[in-house]
Amino acid sequence: MTGKPWMMTNSIAEIEQASHIVLIAADPYQRQPILNLRIKKAMKAGAKISIVNANETELDRFAAQKITVPAHGAGAAARMLLHTVVNQETLKAPDEALRAKMSGEDAAIRSYTEAFGPEVTAQLHSLAHEIAEARGAIILYDEMATLEPGCTDLAADLQALAVVTANIGRPGAGVGPLFEDANSLGARDMGLLPDALPGYMPVTEAGLTYSEMLSSPQIKALYVMGANPARHLDSQKMPELEFLIVQDILLTETAKQADVVLPAVTFAEKDGSMTNLDHHVQAIRRALRPLPGAKTDWEILLEIGKHMGRKWSYTSPQEILLEIAASNPLYAGLDWEELGKQGVRTQEQEVAHA
């Protein structure tokens, strides 16, 4: 995924206020278990759950409807939902430019209809009407699904669907991705995308993507921190490298192949902060004493930096947060003391909800 990532336009708590929850190629049980519980709580309060997926998910047994699409069919399903709404509904937020664009895609929609068959097509049309008429619909999709063939426009189409049906900017309504790991959004905010600096400032020359780093013959050394790329490879065998460093809390499939393993600590053994799905920054407070020999990620990086001649002088994660707040516009004004148990919204999320 390149460029600034999509994010949830609603808060996690607002999921419980939705009348409809639509999951596109998403399995919250696997991605975000806490959010999965929120969805079940919303269901008990009367929310209708609709699932569009090629695979089975944990929520299938609770869903009011499960629409099974072919593999990599999420992008086509999203485009069909948007096409149906734009061309057949009295829109709450009309978009004539989008209507004109959709009217020129009849041939593509016919091809999707033929691929899906009449039953799935009818189910998608019905779901589109429900989203358009819902008191409040929240649409969630899997971030990784956007990388599948035919799913390039998945995020943009679902965002447009939420906009034209007025399911953005009010309680119990919204759209957004499920990220793979707990602090994935925070990592992106800090500049871990190949084409962006912290705060999504542009770079003069983009770096390699995740998949490119694992396949490029030009890569001779790899430093893996808190990740397990071997699990994404069919053989679980890392590419031929001259030097592999892994910094982690477990001896993962990747760590077992490393030349050097740097023992890190768990979230319970350190102070810090994380950014969740709806851009709330939450404090992590140490509850356990680290085992001998293990260090926090920032301490390990600090020591490596010193050996490489970097004059870093951080003494705590609180100092690091202050630097983030001073240099990253999305986190402007954040202060360690303000990070209570429920977290503090970043500047971007405050603007999104304004």
N, C-alpha and C positions, 0 to 999 in steps of 0.2 A: 504494500500500500504506500503510495507516495502522496506528497502534499499534506495539507492540514487534514487530519482525520475527522470524520463525522463524530458527533457525540450525542448523548441523549438530550432531547430538548425539555424533557420533564424530569422531575426529581424521582428518586427511587420510591420515596414514601407515597408519591401521587399515584403509583400503580394501583394502590388499594382503592382509589376513587374511580377507576375506569369502569365503564359499562361493557367495553369490549377490549380484549387483549389478543393481538394477532402476532403469531410467531412465524417468521419466514426463515426457513433453513436454520432454525435456532433451537438449541436444547439447553435452556437455562440450568437444568440439573447438572449438566456437565461443565458449563461455562461459569455460571454465577449462582451457586446453591442458595445464597441468602436471598437473592432476587427471586429465585424459584419459589421460596417460601412466601414471599410477598404476593406472587401470582396466585398461589393456592389460597391465600387469605382473601384476595380480591374475589376469587371464584366463590368462596363461601359467602361473600357479601352480595353475590348475584352477578358478578362479571361473567361474560361469555367468552370462552377461550376457543380460538380458531388456530389451527396449526397447518402450515403449508410446508411440506418437507418430503424429501425422497426417502428418508430413513425413519425408523421408529425412534420415538423419544419417550422420556419418562412421563411427560405430561399427556401423552396420547389418551390414556385411560380416563383422564379428567376432562378432555376437550369436548366441547359441544359439537365440533366438526373437525375431522382430520382430512385434509386434501393431499393425497399422495401424488407427487409430480415425479417425472423421470429424473435421473441423476443429472445434476447441474441445471435443473430446470427452474431454479429460484428466480433467476434474472428474467426469464420469459414470463413467469407467473406474476412478478411485480409489474412488468410492463403491461400485461393484460389487465391487472387490477386498475392501473392508472388510466389505460385506454378506455376501459368501461366507464369509469367514473367521469372522465372528461367529456365523453361523447354521449352518455346516457343519463346523466344526473343534472339536476338544478344545483349548481355548485354554490356552496356557502362563501367561497372566495374565488370567484371566476378569474381565469387566466387565459385571455384570448390568444396570446402567443403560444402557450402550451397546447391549447385546443387546435390551433393551426398545425402545430408540429405533429400532434397525434393523428390528425385527419390524413396525414401523408404516410401513415404507417399501416394502412389496411392490409397490404400484402404480407407484411411481417406478422401481423396479428393472425392472419389466416393460416400461416405456416405453423404458428404456435398452437392454434386450435386443432390442426391436423395431427400434430405431434402429441398433444394431450388427450385427444379424444373428446367426444361430446359430454361424458359424465363429469370429467374434471373441469372442462370449460364452463359447464353450467354451475358447478360449485364455486368457481372463481368469480363468475358474474354475480352470483348471490352474495358472496363475501364482499365484493366491491360495493354493492348496494347497502349492506349492513354498516360498512365503514362510513359511507357517506351520510347515513341517517343516525349514526350512533350519538348518544349523549356525550360520550367521551371515549375515543379509541386510542390505545397505545400500541404502536407497531414496533416490534423488535426483530432484528435480524442478526445473524452471526457475522462478525467482522471478517472471518476467514472465507466466508462464502463469496465475498466480493472479489476474491482472487480466482474463483473457479471459471472455467470456460463459459462464455455467454453471460457472465454476471458483472461485467464492468460497470454497468449503469444501475446496478441493484440499489445502492445507497441513495443515489440521486433520484431515482424513480420513487422510492418509498418516501423520501423527504418531500417530493412534489405531491405525492398522494396525500400526505398529512396536511400540507399547506392548503390545497384546493378543497379539502373537506373540513377545513377549520379545526383540525386536530393538533394545533400547535398554539402555545401561549395561554392555555387555560387548564385548570385543575383536571386531572384524570384523562389527559390527552397528550399525545406526544409521539416521538419516533426516535430511534437510535440503535446503535450496535451493541452487541455483547462482545466484550473483549476476552481474549484467551486467558489472561492472567490478571491477578488482583490489581496490580499497579500499572497495567499496560498503558492507560491513558496518561498517567503521570510521566512514564518513560518517554512517550512521544512529546509531551510538553517540554521535556528537558533536552530535546534535540536528538533522539535516537532514530529518527527517520533518515534515510540516505540523502534526502534533498532538502533538509531543513535544519536550521540552528535552533537553539532554545527559543521558545515563543513563536516557532514557525517562521522565523526570519529566513529569507532565501540564502542559498549558498551559491558561490560562483561556479562550482563544479560538483555535481551530485556524486555520492559514493555508490557502493554496491548495495543491492537489496539483500534481504535474508537469503533467498534462494540462490542468488548470484554468488554470495560468499561461500556457499556450500558446494558450488559447482565450478567456480572459476579456477582454471589451472594456474592463474597468476597469484593466487593466494598461497603463500608459503607458511604463514604462521597465523594462528587464530587464538584470540583471548575470549573465552566464553564465561560470562558471569551470570549466575542464577538462571541458566537456560539449559535445555537438553535437546540440541538439534538432532542428535542421533535418532531420536524417536520419530522424527519426521522423514527419515530416510528408509527406503524399503528394506535394505539389508541391515539397518542400524549400524552401519560401518561408516565412520567419518572419512572424508576424502583424504588422499595422500597429502600430508603436510610435513614440513620440516620441524615444526614445533607447535604443540597444542597445550594451552594452559586452561584449566577449568577452576573457577572459583565458585564453590557451592557448599550446601550443607549436607548433601547426600552423595554417595558414590553412584551417580547416574550412569546410564549407558555411555554418555559422552565422557564422563569423568574416568571411566574404566579404561578409556583409550588415550588419556592425556599423558603428556610427558611430565607435567607438574600439576598437582592439585593443591589449591590454596583453600584451607578450611574456613568457611564463613560461619555465621551464626544465624539462628532462626529469628523470626520477628519477636518472639517472646524474650529474646536475650539482648535486645538493643532498643535504643530510642531512635525515633525518626518520624517520618510522615509518609503518607501515601495519598494518591488522588483516585477516588472511586469513579464509577461509571457516569455519575451526574456532576462531576467536577467539584465534589466536596473534598477538601483537603482534611485528612484526619491524622491525629497524632498517634504514634506508636510508642508506648511506654514500656520500658524494660520490666519484666516480671521475674526473670531468672538470671542467675549469674552464669556467664559463658563458660564453657569447658576450657581447660588449659590448652593453649595453642591456637584456639580459634579466635578470629577477630571479625569486627563488623566490616561490611564492604568498604565504607569510606576510610576506615583505618588502613585496610590493605592497600587501597589505591593511593592513600597518602604516602605510605612507605615506599611504594614503587615509584611514585612521583619524585620523592626525595632522591632516590638512587639514580633517577634520570635527570637530575639537576633542576627540577621544578621547585620553586620556593613557596610551597603551600604551607600554611600555618594554621589550619583549622584545628580546633581543640574539642569541638562538639558538633553534633548534628544541628543544634540550635544556631550555631554560627553559619552553617551551610544554608539553612533555611533563610536567614537574613540576607545572604548574598543572592539567593534565588529571588526573593521578594524585591530586591533592589535592581536586578538585571533582567528578569523575565516579566514582561508586562501583564501576562495572564495571572501572575501571583503577586502583583503589586499590593503593598500594604499588609501582607500577611505577617503575623507575629506568633511566635511559639506559644505565648501565654493565651492567645485567642483560640488555639486549637483544642476545643473541648471534646467531650466524648462524641458529639454528633458531627464535629468537623465544621469547617468554614468554607463557604462557596468561594471559588476563585472569581476574579473580576469578570472573566468571560461569561461564566454561568449567571452572574448577577445581571449582566446585560441581556443575555438570552431570555431571562425571565421577566425583564422589565416591560 
